[in-house]
C-alpha cells in the first residue's frame, strides 16, 4: 500500500478548485491504488514526474518515489527529503488546469 504525501501547493490548489474537490479526491485514491498505470510519465524538465487527468485539460502532477529511484531519476529530481522518504510514497505536487500545472512545477 502506498503512502500519500501532499505538497502545500497541491493542498492550496485543491482549495482553489473546490468545485471539483470530489473529483480530485477520487482521482487521488485511484492514483494511490495504481500510480504507474494511471499516470503518464513526463519528460524533459519534468523527468521523473507523472501526470494524470482529473477531467479534460485539468491534471494532477505527482511523483512515485519507488519508480523515480528505479529509473535513476532521483538524482535529477533531487527532492530534499528523498533519503528519508519510503519507496511506497506518492508525492502529490500540484493540481490544476494543464498549462497552469506545468508552469507551477
C-alpha positions, 0 to 999 in steps of 0.5 A, a space after each residue: 500500500 502506498 503512502 500519500 504525501 501532499 505538497 502545500 501547493 497541491 493542498 492550496 490548489 485543491 482549495 482553489 478548485 473546490 468545485 471539483 474537490 470530489 473529483 480530485 479526491 477520487 482521482 487521488 485514491 485511484 492514483 494511490 491504488 495504481 500510480 504507474 498505470 494511471 499516470 503518464 510519465 513526463 519528460 524533459 524538465 519534468 523527468 521523473 514526474 507523472 501526470 494524470 487527468 482529473 477531467 479534460 485539460 485539468 491534471 494532477 502532477 505527482 511523483 512515485 518515489 519507488 519508480 523515480 529511484 528505479 529509473 535513476 531519476 532521483 538524482 535529477 529530481 533531487 527532492 530534499 527529503 528523498 533519503 528519508 522518504 519510503 519507496 511506497 510514497 506518492 508525492 502529490 505536487 500540484 493540481 490544476 488546469 494543464 498549462 497552469 500545472 506545468 508552469 507551477 512545477 
